[in-house]
Amino acid sequence: MVAERRFADAEQLADLVREVFGTDRRITALERLPNGSKKGVYRITLDDRTRAIVYVWSPEEDYWDGLLPEHAEDPASPFAHSSGIDLFEAATRRLESIGVRSPRALFVDRSKRLYPADIAVAEDVIGGTLEALLERDPEAGGAALTQLAEMLGAMRQYRAPGFGKVAAVDSGVAANGVTCEQAHREAALANIADAAARDPPAARARALLRGKLLAL
């Protein structure tokens, strides 16, 4: 467990900015974005108003460090800890390969030369929600929905050699379980058992929950 958490600041990220954007560039604003618990996510603004997102995979940014069960460290488990530079890079590469638009990875570094942790710089995409766009401009919202449908269709048509995290599948590590359905069933049964051990109402309903799951 980390006793004191230290987060990145503009001075620490200065070398990274020079590497990615040029030696004459500097950070004018840095914001640590909320709601992340497995890595640090920062929005940086440069002196020409260029924006980018910086991901930092550091133990000090990971609030799950030391709290996960043993299977969370098993690369063959589809339910393993879903954070890390390898997972990020593999998923980004897969989406690009099938023509699905996502924030582009501009730079990835594992060397610890520019920052004492794995780090990546990605395109910053800022905009309102699709719901707000549909209310404000139904035609533009409809076009966005069409584009989304096309991307989901491309994802549905792609068939990987196995199921699990993209990085694991690409490296030839087979996911635990004979089928995807079996793996999820076993995980759900384990969750029911865990809940029953912690919560009396869940314990009383354990047989009912287990029976319903097996029936499904």
Secondary structure, 3 states (H helix, E strand, C coil): CCCCCCCCCCCCCHHHHHHHHCCCCCEEEEEECCCCCCCEEEEEEECCCCEEEEEEECHHHCCCCCCCCHHHHCCCCCCCCCCCHHHHHHHHHHHHHCCCCCCCEEEEECCCCCCCCEEEEEECCCCCCHHHHHHHCHHHHHHHHHHHHHHHHHHHHCCCCCCCCHHHHHCCCCCCCCCHHHHHHHHHHHHHHHHHHHCHHHHHCHHHHHHHHHHC
